[in-house]
Amino acid sequence: METAALHFDRPAKEVFWDAEQGYRMYALATALRPGDSLRLRFQVKYQARGFANHGADAQVVANGTSFRNLEWLPVFGYQPYRELDEAGARKAYGLPPRPATYSLYDGMARWYAPFPERIRLEAIVGTDADQTVVAPGTLRRTWTQAGRRYFHYVTDAPIRNEYAFYSAGYAVQEGTWRNPSAGPGQAVAIQVYYPPGQTENPARMVRSAQASLDYYTRQFGPYLYRQLRFVAHPSYAFGHHAAPIDITAEEGFFLLNPKADERGFDLVTAVVAHEVAHQWWGNQLKPAYVEGAGLITESLGWYSAMGVLEDKYGPEHRQALLRFLREENETPRTRAAKPLLQADDFYQNYRKGPLALYALSQYMGREQVNGALRQLLARHRPGTVPYATSLDLYRELQAAAPDSLQPLLHDLFEANTFWELATESATVKQLKSGQWQVTLTLQASKLVVDSAGTENRLPMKEWVEIGVYAPAELGKEIGKPLYLRKHLIKSGQQTLVLTVPGRPATVGFDPQNLLMEWKTEDNYQAVKLKD
């Protein structure tokens, strides 16, 4: 039997909870007034019930424990996110069908988001003598009593009402980040709690977190806390979840070896940058629980990480991340989908969305896109309602984009648009001036695909990049650009004649793959010497 104290700032009459999967917690409370504290006595029991479809639950294991408040602790009021949303489960319980996610255009749904409240948390947690507890906030003190270790954590600023407690035998990698524009005392402690023995990735994670805080505070405003942590928890997988201050990291992540990556891609550094971005996208800015929410959280998280990699590690690292995101395009799939504004699946939120935002930044400028994101944050401060949706993001992008790019903005976000581009031939001849004349024959088309898979071809009139490249150096796929400009491209076949200063080897039609296209092999052509 354990005891915990909770503090409330609004009236409450009853608290009760009964979780699934073998865990049971019971608590009763008398009527509470604002300012009262509630002391709970609860008992946690585990009852074996066979094996789950996805393997054993790893929240409680022999050498560690972790759990989130939204899964284990009591809550007040009705929680829509706990409703059954899977069609089969609803049918089994005689419930009417309903969408898994509320419509983007449901005005009432904009007033709900899971656990958006801003709270201050104080926790005293006891554990085994050989384990360390991690919780949000500052560790005020720790002590040993009756053979158990106790840890007292207090948040220094309000956090969103989502947090977790961890206890295990951790090794710790530490670092510090200081905001150059703040006073000398404004330091953030960066800590990585990880399985002992896995030493290389934690150091890499600290460096990435420092670079991320540098970039995000310049671009999107201050980081609100004095700590930033990554905390390992038992799992064979590699995923993360970013709550305020503390970011969970599944144990498999620490086994990744970027040095052995045949693509030359540092996934560890990139993922850390993505997760730190959630301190802004998902925590400072909590979206409404509607279609398109992932565009604000996951798409903006990956888009923001691109800026970290480019500014800190160089354009080649950003390009490696872009190639990684585009790998998903090689997996056969249907093009049928809702527009990005209503995105509700992995591919759109984690792949197509970031690529669309990056494309827009290359057309209108990164500073213009980031300026729109700053406006989005300013208009939706933490704790304010109604909550932001992808429509709010879209309006800020529309306000920042020039008239000439409004059609592209529509195609990227408001319609499920694809382009089909090909370089049919490329010839070159040397001019008397010593320059080289390149003649390109191009083929282009555009189509929109609805959620049922119906394809509708539309007339194309887009600005598309054309690149001409010198011979590649040894070990490089492509040479230095001799020419890289946007041309107004129409539907069908067309010919372009360009002049470049050096002898070319390769040409590319949309060489950065900015427009959404799954078949890109024929975008490039080796040039042939004209007879």
matplotlib code that plots the C-alpha trace (Angstrom):
import matplotlib.pyplot as plt

x = [0.0, 1.4, 0.3, 0.4, -0.7, -2.4, -3.3, -6.4, -7.3, -11.0, -13.8, -13.9, -16.3, -15.1, -12.1, -12.0, -10.1, -10.1, -7.6, -7.4, -4.7, -4.6, -3.8, -6.2, -6.2, -8.9, -9.2, -12.0, -12.2, -14.5, -15.7, -12.8, -12.6, -10.0, -6.7, -7.4, -5.0, -6.1, -4.2, -4.8, -4.0, -3.9, -2.9, -1.4, -1.7, -0.6, -2.7, -1.2, -3.6, -1.6, 0.2, -0.9, -0.8, 2.2, 4.3, 4.5, 3.8, 7.2, 6.0, 6.8, 9.9, 12.3, 14.8, 12.7, 9.3, 7.8, 4.3, 2.4, -0.1, -2.7, -2.6, -2.2, -3.4, -7.0, -8.5, -11.5, -14.4, -15.2, -12.2, -13.2, -9.8, -10.7, -13.7, -13.5, -12.8, -11.9, -14.9, -14.9, -14.7, -17.5, -19.7, -18.9, -20.2, -23.3, -22.0, -22.8, -20.0, -17.9, -14.7, -11.6, -10.7, -13.0, -13.4, -11.2, -14.3, -16.1, -16.1, -16.9, -14.0, -11.6, -12.3, -10.9, -7.4, -6.2, -4.5, -3.9, -4.1, -1.1, -0.1, 2.7, 3.9, 5.6, 6.3, 8.1, 8.7, 10.3, 12.1, 14.6, 17.9, 19.8, 17.6, 17.2, 13.8, 13.3, 10.3, 9.7, 11.3, 14.2, 15.4, 15.3, 16.7, 17.2, 17.5, 17.5, 15.0, 14.3, 16.4, 14.6, 15.7, 13.4, 13.4, 11.7, 11.0, 9.3, 8.6, 9.9, 7.3, 3.9, 3.9, 1.2, -0.7, 1.2, 4.1, 5.7, 7.7, 10.7, 12.8, 15.7, 19.5, 20.5, 23.8, 23.7, 25.2, 25.0, 25.6, 24.6, 23.0, 23.1, 21.0, 23.4, 20.7, 19.8, 21.6, 24.5, 22.3, 19.9, 21.3, 19.4, 20.7, 20.6, 20.5, 20.3, 19.3, 20.3, 21.1, 24.7, 27.2, 25.7, 28.0, 28.4, 24.8, 24.1, 27.0, 25.7, 22.2, 23.5, 25.2, 22.1, 19.9, 22.3, 22.2, 18.4, 18.0, 20.3, 18.2, 14.7, 15.1, 16.4, 13.6, 10.6, 11.1, 12.4, 12.6, 10.5, 12.3, 15.6, 16.0, 15.7, 15.9, 15.9, 14.9, 15.2, 12.5, 12.3, 11.4, 12.8, 11.6, 13.2, 10.4, 10.1, 7.4, 8.0, 6.2, 7.2, 10.9, 11.2, 11.3, 11.0, 13.4, 12.8, 15.9, 16.4, 17.3, 20.5, 21.6, 21.6, 25.1, 25.2, 28.8, 27.6, 24.8, 25.4, 23.4, 25.8, 22.8, 23.0, 19.5, 20.3, 21.1, 18.1, 15.6, 16.8, 16.3, 12.8, 11.9, 13.3, 11.1, 8.1, 8.8, 7.3, 5.1, 2.9, 3.7, 3.9, 1.4, -1.1, -3.4, -7.1, -8.0, -9.1, -7.9, -4.6, -3.2, -0.2, 0.7, 1.3, 3.1, 5.0, 5.3, 6.6, 8.8, 10.6, 10.6, 12.2, 14.8, 15.9, 16.9, 19.0, 20.9, 21.5, 22.7, 24.8, 26.0, 25.8, 23.5, 24.7, 23.1, 19.8, 19.9, 20.5, 17.4, 15.4, 16.5, 15.5, 12.0, 11.6, 12.5, 8.9, 7.9, 9.6, 7.1, 4.2, 1.0, -2.1, -2.0, -5.6, -5.6, -7.1, -5.3, -2.5, -4.7, -6.8, -3.8, -4.4, -1.9, 1.8, 2.9, 1.2, 2.2, 5.8, 6.8, 4.6, 3.9, 7.6, 8.5, 5.7, 6.9, 10.5, 9.4, 7.5, 10.6, 12.6, 10.1, 9.3, 12.3, 13.0, 12.7, 9.3, 8.0, 9.5, 8.1, 4.6, 5.3, 6.3, 3.0, 1.2, 2.8, 2.1, -1.6, -2.0, -0.1, 0.0, -3.3, -5.5, -8.6, -9.8, -6.9, -4.9, -5.7, -4.0, -6.3, -4.6, -1.2, -2.5, -3.8, -0.4, 1.4, -1.1, -0.4, 3.3, 3.3, 3.3, 0.4, 2.5, 2.9, -0.7, -1.6, 1.4, 0.4, -3.1, -1.6, 0.7, -1.8, -5.4, -5.4, -3.7, -1.6, 1.1, 3.4, 4.8, 8.1, 10.6, 13.7, 13.3, 16.6, 19.5, 22.2, 25.0, 27.4, 30.2, 29.8, 32.5, 32.6, 33.7, 30.4, 28.1, 24.6, 22.3, 19.0, 16.5, 13.3, 10.9, 7.6, 5.3, 1.8, -0.1, -3.0, -5.1, -6.2, -9.1, -9.5, -11.3, -8.4, -10.1, -7.4, -8.2, -5.5, -5.2, -3.5, 0.0, 1.6, 4.3, 7.7, 10.0, 13.7, 16.0, 19.6, 22.7, 25.7, 29.4, 31.0, 30.9, 34.0, 35.1, 32.6, 29.9, 26.7, 26.4, 28.7, 28.6, 25.7, 26.5, 22.9, 20.0, 16.9, 13.2, 11.3, 7.6, 6.6, 3.3, 1.6, 3.0, 6.3, 8.5, 12.0, 14.4, 17.7, 20.2, 23.8, 26.2, 29.8, 31.4, 31.0, 27.9, 27.5, 24.0, 20.7, 17.9, 14.2, 13.1, 16.5, 15.7, 12.4, 10.5, 7.2, 5.5, 6.4, 7.0, 8.7, 11.8, 14.3, 13.6, 14.1, 17.8, 19.6, 23.2, 23.9, 25.0, 27.3, 25.3, 26.6]
y = [0.0, 3.4, 7.0, 10.0, 13.6, 15.7, 19.4, 20.8, 24.3, 23.6, 21.8, 18.0, 15.5, 12.0, 10.3, 6.8, 4.8, 1.2, 0.5, -2.4, -5.1, -6.4, -3.1, -2.0, 1.3, 2.5, 5.9, 7.8, 11.4, 13.6, 16.9, 19.2, 23.0, 24.9, 24.9, 21.6, 18.7, 15.1, 12.3, 9.0, 5.5, 3.1, -0.5, -1.7, -5.4, -7.3, -10.2, -12.3, -12.6, -14.3, -12.4, -9.3, -9.0, -6.7, -8.5, -8.2, -4.9, -3.4, -0.7, -2.9, -5.2, -6.7, -3.8, -0.8, 0.9, 3.6, 5.0, 8.1, 10.0, 9.7, 5.9, 5.3, 8.2, 9.4, 12.1, 14.4, 14.7, 13.1, 12.2, 12.0, 10.6, 7.4, 6.7, 3.5, 4.7, 1.5, 0.4, -3.3, -2.4, 0.0, -2.5, -5.2, -2.9, -1.8, 1.8, 3.8, 4.2, 7.4, 8.7, 7.9, 11.6, 14.5, 16.5, 19.5, 21.5, 20.6, 23.9, 22.4, 19.9, 22.9, 23.3, 19.9, 18.5, 15.7, 17.0, 20.6, 22.1, 24.0, 22.6, 22.8, 19.4, 18.4, 14.7, 12.7, 9.2, 6.2, 3.3, 0.5, 1.5, 0.8, 2.7, 6.4, 8.1, 10.6, 13.0, 16.5, 19.5, 20.2, 17.5, 19.3, 16.5, 12.8, 10.6, 7.0, 5.7, 2.2, 0.8, 2.8, 5.9, 8.9, 11.7, 15.1, 16.8, 20.2, 22.0, 25.5, 26.6, 25.3, 22.2, 20.7, 18.1, 15.1, 13.6, 10.3, 8.7, 6.5, 4.3, 2.1, 1.6, 4.4, 5.7, 9.4, 11.6, 15.3, 18.6, 22.2, 24.7, 28.5, 30.9, 33.5, 36.2, 35.6, 36.3, 34.2, 32.2, 31.0, 27.5, 24.4, 21.1, 18.4, 14.8, 11.5, 8.6, 5.4, 1.7, 1.3, 0.4, 2.3, 5.3, 6.7, 7.6, 9.5, 11.9, 12.3, 13.0, 15.8, 17.5, 17.3, 18.7, 21.6, 22.4, 22.1, 24.5, 26.9, 26.8, 26.6, 29.4, 31.7, 30.7, 30.0, 31.6, 30.6, 27.2, 27.3, 25.0, 24.5, 20.9, 18.8, 15.0, 11.8, 8.8, 5.2, 2.7, -1.0, -1.9, -3.6, -0.7, 2.6, 5.2, 8.3, 10.4, 14.0, 15.2, 18.5, 18.4, 14.6, 12.7, 8.9, 6.9, 3.2, 1.1, -0.1, 3.5, 3.3, 0.3, 2.3, 2.8, 5.8, 5.0, 1.8, 3.4, 2.7, 5.8, 8.0, 9.2, 10.1, 9.0, 9.5, 13.2, 13.8, 12.0, 14.0, 17.2, 16.1, 15.2, 18.5, 20.3, 18.9, 21.1, 23.8, 21.7, 19.7, 21.1, 24.9, 24.7, 21.9, 21.3, 20.5, 16.8, 16.9, 15.9, 17.5, 17.7, 15.7, 18.4, 20.7, 18.2, 15.7, 17.5, 20.7, 18.6, 17.1, 20.4, 22.1, 19.3, 20.1, 23.6, 22.2, 19.8, 22.4, 25.2, 23.0, 20.1, 21.4, 21.1, 17.5, 16.4, 18.1, 16.3, 13.0, 13.6, 14.5, 11.2, 9.3, 10.8, 10.1, 6.4, 5.8, 6.8, 3.7, 1.5, 0.6, 2.4, 4.0, 7.7, 7.9, 10.2, 13.3, 16.6, 17.3, 19.8, 16.7, 14.3, 11.5, 8.8, 8.1, 8.7, 12.1, 13.4, 12.0, 12.1, 14.1, 16.9, 17.7, 17.5, 19.9, 22.4, 22.1, 22.6, 25.8, 27.0, 26.6, 28.5, 31.4, 31.3, 29.6, 32.9, 33.6, 30.1, 30.4, 33.8, 32.3, 29.7, 32.4, 34.1, 30.8, 30.4, 34.0, 33.7, 30.4, 30.8, 27.8, 27.2, 29.4, 28.2, 27.3, 25.2, 25.5, 23.4, 22.9, 25.7, 28.2, 27.0, 27.3, 30.9, 32.0, 30.4, 32.1, 35.5, 35.0, 33.7, 36.1, 36.0, 34.0, 31.1, 30.9, 28.2, 26.1, 26.5, 25.2, 22.2, 21.2, 21.5, 21.9, 19.3, 15.9, 16.8, 14.9, 15.9, 13.7, 15.1, 13.6, 14.7, 13.0, 14.2, 16.5, 17.5, 20.0, 21.8, 24.3, 27.8, 30.0, 32.0, 28.9, 28.5, 25.5, 25.4, 22.8, 21.8, 20.0, 18.2, 17.9, 16.2, 17.5, 16.9, 17.4, 15.4, 15.5, 12.3, 12.2, 9.9, 7.3, 7.1, 9.0, 10.8, 14.1, 15.6, 19.4, 21.9, 22.6, 26.0, 25.9, 27.3, 24.2, 24.1, 23.1, 22.1, 21.6, 19.9, 19.5, 16.0, 14.5, 14.1, 10.6, 9.2, 11.8, 11.0, 14.4, 17.3, 21.0, 23.0, 25.1, 26.3, 26.1, 28.3, 28.0, 28.0, 28.3, 24.8, 23.9, 20.6, 18.4, 18.4, 21.5, 22.4, 24.7, 26.0, 27.1, 28.5, 27.4, 28.4, 24.9, 21.6, 19.8, 16.1, 15.8, 17.8, 17.5, 18.4, 19.4, 18.1, 18.7, 16.8, 19.7, 18.8, 15.6, 12.9, 9.2, 8.2, 10.4, 8.1, 9.9, 13.4, 13.2, 12.6, 12.5, 15.0, 13.9, 15.9, 17.2, 16.2]
z = [0.0, -1.0, -0.2, -2.5, -2.1, -4.8, -4.8, -6.5, -7.7, -8.4, -6.6, -6.7, -5.2, -6.2, -7.6, -8.8, -11.3, -12.7, -15.4, -17.8, -18.4, -14.8, -12.9, -10.2, -8.3, -5.9, -4.3, -2.5, -1.6, 0.3, -1.3, -1.9, -2.1, -4.2, -2.4, -0.6, -0.9, -1.4, 0.1, -1.7, -0.4, -3.3, -4.0, -7.2, -8.0, -11.1, -12.3, -15.1, -18.1, -20.8, -23.6, -25.3, -29.1, -29.0, -26.3, -22.6, -20.9, -19.9, -17.5, -14.5, -14.9, -12.4, -12.6, -13.3, -13.5, -15.6, -16.0, -17.2, -15.2, -18.0, -17.8, -14.1, -12.0, -11.4, -13.6, -13.1, -15.5, -18.8, -21.0, -24.7, -25.7, -23.7, -25.9, -28.0, -31.5, -33.3, -35.4, -34.3, -30.6, -30.9, -32.7, -30.0, -27.3, -29.2, -29.8, -32.9, -35.5, -35.3, -36.9, -35.0, -35.1, -34.9, -38.1, -38.7, -39.4, -36.2, -34.3, -31.0, -31.2, -31.2, -27.5, -26.6, -26.3, -24.1, -20.9, -22.0, -18.4, -17.1, -13.8, -11.2, -10.1, -6.8, -6.2, -3.6, -5.0, -3.2, -4.9, -4.4, -2.8, -6.1, -8.4, -9.5, -9.9, -12.7, -12.8, -14.3, -12.7, -10.3, -8.0, -4.7, -2.5, -2.1, 0.9, 2.1, 4.7, 5.8, 3.0, 0.2, -1.7, -2.0, -4.5, -4.2, -7.6, -8.1, -11.4, -11.6, -14.2, -15.2, -17.5, -19.6, -17.6, -19.0, -17.1, -16.2, -13.4, -14.1, -11.8, -12.8, -12.4, -14.9, -16.1, -16.8, -19.5, -18.7, -20.4, -20.2, -22.6, -22.0, -23.9, -25.4, -25.2, -21.5, -18.3, -17.1, -14.7, -17.5, -17.9, -19.0, -17.6, -20.3, -19.0, -20.7, -18.4, -20.3, -19.8, -18.5, -21.1, -24.1, -23.9, -27.4, -28.3, -25.0, -25.8, -29.3, -27.9, -25.6, -28.5, -30.6, -27.8, -27.3, -31.1, -31.0, -28.2, -30.0, -33.1, -31.7, -29.2, -32.0, -34.3, -32.1, -28.7, -25.3, -23.8, -20.7, -18.3, -16.5, -17.5, -20.7, -20.3, -22.3, -20.2, -21.3, -20.6, -21.3, -24.9, -27.9, -30.1, -31.0, -30.4, -28.3, -26.7, -25.7, -22.6, -21.1, -19.9, -20.0, -23.3, -23.2, -25.3, -25.8, -25.1, -28.7, -29.6, -27.6, -29.8, -33.0, -34.6, -36.9, -37.9, -39.4, -41.4, -45.1, -46.0, -44.0, -42.0, -38.3, -37.3, -33.6, -34.0, -36.3, -33.9, -30.9, -32.8, -33.8, -30.2, -28.7, -31.3, -29.5, -26.6, -28.9, -31.3, -29.0, -25.6, -25.8, -28.7, -28.0, -31.0, -30.9, -31.0, -34.7, -38.1, -39.1, -35.5, -36.6, -39.1, -36.1, -34.0, -36.1, -39.4, -37.8, -35.6, -38.6, -40.5, -37.5, -37.2, -40.8, -39.7, -36.8, -39.1, -41.7, -39.3, -37.0, -39.1, -42.7, -45.7, -46.4, -43.1, -44.0, -47.3, -45.6, -43.5, -46.6, -48.3, -45.2, -45.2, -48.9, -48.4, -47.5, -51.1, -52.3, -50.5, -52.8, -51.5, -52.8, -53.5, -52.1, -49.1, -47.5, -48.0, -45.5, -43.7, -42.6, -42.3, -39.9, -40.8, -40.3, -43.9, -44.1, -40.6, -40.5, -44.2, -46.6, -44.2, -43.4, -47.1, -48.0, -45.4, -46.6, -50.2, -49.2, -47.4, -50.6, -52.6, -50.2, -47.9, -44.6, -42.7, -44.1, -43.1, -39.7, -39.3, -39.9, -37.3, -34.7, -35.4, -34.9, -31.5, -30.5, -31.3, -29.4, -26.1, -23.7, -22.0, -24.3, -26.1, -28.6, -29.5, -32.7, -35.8, -39.1, -40.5, -38.1, -39.4, -43.0, -42.5, -41.1, -44.2, -46.5, -44.9, -45.3, -48.9, -51.9, -54.3, -56.8, -54.4, -53.2, -55.8, -54.7, -51.1, -52.0, -53.9, -51.0, -48.1, -49.3, -52.0, -52.3, -55.2, -57.1, -60.0, -62.7, -64.1, -66.5, -68.4, -71.8, -73.3, -72.6, -75.2, -75.0, -77.4, -76.7, -77.9, -79.4, -76.2, -74.3, -72.6, -73.0, -74.4, -72.9, -74.6, -72.5, -73.5, -70.5, -69.8, -67.0, -65.6, -62.3, -60.8, -57.6, -55.9, -53.5, -50.5, -52.6, -55.1, -57.9, -60.0, -61.7, -64.0, -63.9, -66.1, -64.8, -64.7, -61.9, -61.2, -61.1, -60.5, -63.3, -62.4, -64.5, -62.8, -63.4, -63.4, -60.0, -57.8, -56.8, -54.3, -55.0, -56.8, -58.5, -59.2, -58.3, -59.7, -62.8, -63.0, -60.6, -61.3, -61.4, -64.7, -65.4, -66.6, -68.2, -68.8, -71.6, -73.5, -73.7, -74.6, -72.7, -73.9, -71.2, -71.2, -68.4, -67.8, -67.6, -69.3, -67.8, -67.0, -65.6, -65.6, -63.2, -63.4, -59.9, -58.7, -55.0, -55.3, -53.8, -55.5, -54.3, -56.8, -56.1, -59.3, -59.6, -61.4, -64.8, -63.4, -64.0, -67.4, -68.3, -71.1, -74.5, -76.8, -79.7, -83.2]

ax = plt.figure().add_subplot(projection="3d")
ax.plot(x, y, z, "-o")
ax.set_aspect("equal")
plt.show()
